[in-house]
Amino acid sequence: MKTLKLIATGLGLFLAIALQAQVTVNVNVGSPPAWGPAENTQVRYYYLPDVEAYYDVPSAQFIYYSGGVWVHRKYLPTRYRSYDLYGGYKVVLTDYHGNTPYAQFKEHKMKYAKGYRGHPQKTIGERPGQGHSNDQGNHGNGKHGGKGHKK
């Protein structure tokens, strides 16, 4: 009987440790960037109308059209190096769950043209060195644009 209790206790302890480790891994993978909208943090993609690009939260990569193909990169192309990710509008794609959000690019481009502004957005974090990042009118300051999210 003692052996059975010891085995059961050991198994319970092992499972508890395994579950704790799993939770820790899941929490850290796919965290949204600090410049992401605070309204919905459980989403896979944002569409960035001003630069006609997508951001894939789990992979922390931008998806944009370059050289005739859609590419996945950690940073926006150099032509957008001064783009302000904190001030730029992010369309939260809550209705898309596949792997190729750009399959709906024509619709997104028409519905959310460059300069599109929906409801006011607050970002998850603060603009580095700038205090609060909830001002939607600040574009092109050149300090953090195009850098994306570093892990």
Helices and strands as residue ranges (DSSP letters): H 2-28, E 45-48, G 49-51, E 53-56, E 61-66, E 69-73, G 78-80, E 91-92, G 101-104, H 105-111
